[in-house]
Amino acid sequence: MPHVYRSANIRAAMEIFLSSTAAVTIAEIGDKTQLLSLFLASRFKQRYAIIAGILVATLLNHAASAWLGVWLLDLLPPNMAPWIISGSFLLIALWLLIPDKQDDGPSRIDRYGPFVATTVLFFLAEIGDKTQIATVVLAAKYNDTFWVIMGTTLGMMLANVPVVFAGRWIMDRLPLNYARWGAFALFLAMAIITMAAAMSG
């Protein structure tokens, strides 16, 4: 019995991790933070410092977001939570169809170097962003902070690291409209699945 219970826990953790990774990786394509990665890569030559800044900013931002999601879940009536989460997924799906724009203006933070500039700018850009809201909703859906943070952080890195190294070449060839519709379909499916589970429960 302990072995079966442990296996079930591992499967549940992997489901949360992979769902969070896929959701944020797809949602991040064409997002303003990905455009920020492209902007930073064009401004600084130290690629690994930029990547480290993205990682630190994402961990800090998504940790706060996941904690907020679990905290909100505790406040919601149990019978209302799945419907609110489903509606949130639907709103994110619709929001993803709106393309983001990059602010190309110079930043005073640049003088502190690529790591500090990236950490601060990326953290600020992620506040209120689609992927931050998605992290809040995912944490509320799964009532799990660790695996959601790990998954959404990996998703951000998978979407942004290639842009840092080969940004302009990738962005010129990436079908952003298809990516947006793919992300829309993914979050719409999550909304439907969450609603169906609520109705069957």
C-alpha positions in Angstrom: 0.0 0.0 0.0 2.8 2.6 0.8 4.3 1.8 -2.6 1.0 2.4 -4.4 0.5 5.6 -2.5 4.0 6.8 -3.3 3.5 6.0 -7.0 0.2 7.9 -7.1 1.9 10.9 -5.5 4.7 10.8 -8.1 2.1 10.7 -10.9 0.1 13.6 -9.5 3.3 15.6 -9.1 4.4 14.9 -12.6 0.9 15.9 -13.9 1.1 19.2 -12.1 4.7 19.8 -13.2 4.2 18.9 -16.9 0.8 20.8 -17.1 2.4 23.9 -15.6 5.4 23.7 -17.9 3.4 23.2 -21.1 0.9 26.0 -20.2 3.5 28.6 -19.5 5.9 27.6 -22.3 3.1 28.1 -24.9 1.6 31.1 -23.3 5.0 32.8 -23.2 5.6 32.7 -26.9 5.2 36.2 -28.3 4.5 37.5 -24.7 6.1 40.8 -23.6 8.6 39.1 -21.4 9.8 37.1 -24.3 10.1 40.3 -26.3 12.0 41.7 -23.3 14.4 38.8 -23.5 15.1 39.7 -27.2 15.6 43.3 -26.2 18.0 42.4 -23.4 20.0 40.1 -25.7 20.4 42.9 -28.2 21.6 45.2 -25.5 24.0 43.0 -23.5 26.5 40.4 -24.8 26.7 38.4 -21.5 24.1 35.8 -22.4 24.5 33.6 -19.3 24.0 36.7 -17.0 20.7 37.4 -18.8 19.6 33.8 -18.4 20.5 33.9 -14.7 18.5 37.1 -14.3 15.5 35.5 -16.0 15.7 32.5 -13.7 16.0 34.5 -10.5 13.2 36.9 -11.5 10.9 34.1 -12.5 11.5 32.0 -9.3 10.8 35.1 -7.1 7.7 36.2 -9.1 6.2 32.8 -9.6 6.8 31.7 -6.0 4.8 34.7 -4.8 2.1 34.0 -7.5 1.8 30.3 -6.5 1.5 31.2 -2.8 -1.2 33.7 -3.7 -3.1 31.1 -5.7 -3.1 28.6 -2.8 -4.1 31.4 -0.4 -7.0 32.4 -2.6 -8.1 28.8 -2.9 -8.4 28.6 0.9 -10.7 31.7 0.9 -13.1 30.4 -1.7 -16.1 28.2 -0.9 -15.2 24.6 -2.0 -18.1 24.4 -4.4 -17.2 27.7 -6.0 -13.5 27.2 -6.5 -13.6 25.0 -9.6 -16.0 27.4 -11.4 -13.8 30.5 -10.6 -10.7 28.6 -11.7 -12.4 27.5 -14.9 -13.5 31.0 -15.6 -10.0 32.3 -14.9 -8.5 29.8 -17.5 -11.1 31.0 -20.0 -10.2 34.7 -19.4 -6.5 33.8 -19.8 -7.3 32.0 -23.1 -9.0 35.1 -24.5 -6.3 37.4 -23.2 -3.6 35.3 -25.0 -5.2 36.3 -28.3 -4.1 39.9 -27.7 -0.5 40.4 -28.9 2.0 42.2 -26.7 4.2 45.0 -27.6 7.7 45.7 -26.5 8.9 48.9 -24.8 12.2 49.7 -26.5 13.0 52.7 -24.4 16.3 52.9 -22.5 16.3 51.9 -18.9 18.3 53.5 -16.0 18.9 50.0 -14.6 21.2 49.2 -17.5 24.2 50.7 -15.8 24.0 48.0 -13.1 24.9 45.3 -15.6 23.0 42.5 -17.4 22.2 40.3 -14.4 20.7 43.1 -12.2 19.0 44.8 -15.2 17.5 41.5 -16.4 16.3 40.5 -12.9 14.7 43.8 -12.1 13.2 44.4 -15.6 11.9 40.8 -15.9 10.4 40.8 -12.5 8.6 44.0 -13.1 7.5 43.0 -16.6 6.0 39.7 -15.2 3.8 41.6 -12.7 0.2 41.3 -14.0 1.4 39.4 -17.0 -0.4 36.5 -18.6 2.1 33.9 -17.3 1.9 35.3 -13.8 -1.9 35.1 -13.7 -1.6 31.6 -15.2 0.7 30.7 -12.3 -1.8 32.0 -9.7 -4.6 30.0 -11.3 -2.6 26.8 -11.7 -1.6 26.9 -8.1 -5.2 27.4 -7.1 -6.3 24.5 -9.4 -3.7 22.0 -8.1 -3.4 23.4 -4.6 0.4 22.9 -4.9 3.1 25.5 -4.8 6.3 23.6 -5.3 5.5 21.7 -8.5 3.7 24.6 -10.1 6.6 26.9 -9.4 9.0 24.4 -10.9 6.9 23.8 -13.9 6.1 27.4 -14.7 9.8 28.4 -14.2 10.9 25.7 -16.5 8.3 26.8 -19.0 9.6 30.4 -18.9 13.2 29.2 -19.4 12.2 26.9 -22.3 10.5 29.9 -24.0 13.2 32.5 -23.2 16.6 30.8 -23.3 16.5 30.2 -27.1 15.5 33.8 -27.6 18.5 35.0 -25.6 20.9 32.9 -27.8 19.3 33.2 -31.2 16.5 35.7 -30.6 16.1 37.7 -33.8 16.5 34.6 -36.0 13.9 32.7 -34.0 11.4 35.6 -33.7 11.6 36.3 -37.4 10.6 32.7 -38.2 8.2 31.9 -35.3 4.6 31.9 -36.4 3.3 34.0 -33.4 -0.3 33.8 -34.5 -0.2 30.0 -34.5 1.5 30.1 -31.1 -1.2 32.4 -29.7 -4.0 30.2 -31.0 -2.2 27.1 -29.6 -2.0 28.8 -26.2 -5.6 29.8 -26.4 -6.7 26.2 -27.2 -4.6 24.8 -24.3 -6.1 27.2 -21.7 -9.6 26.7 -23.2 -9.2 23.0 -22.8 -8.0 23.4 -19.2 -11.1 25.5 -18.5 -13.4 22.9 -20.0 -11.7 20.0 -18.1 -11.9 21.9 -14.8 -15.6 22.7 -15.4 -16.4 19.1 -16.4 -14.7 17.8 -13.3 -16.7 20.2 -11.1 -20.0 19.1 -12.8 -19.2 15.4 -12.5 -18.1 15.9 -8.8 
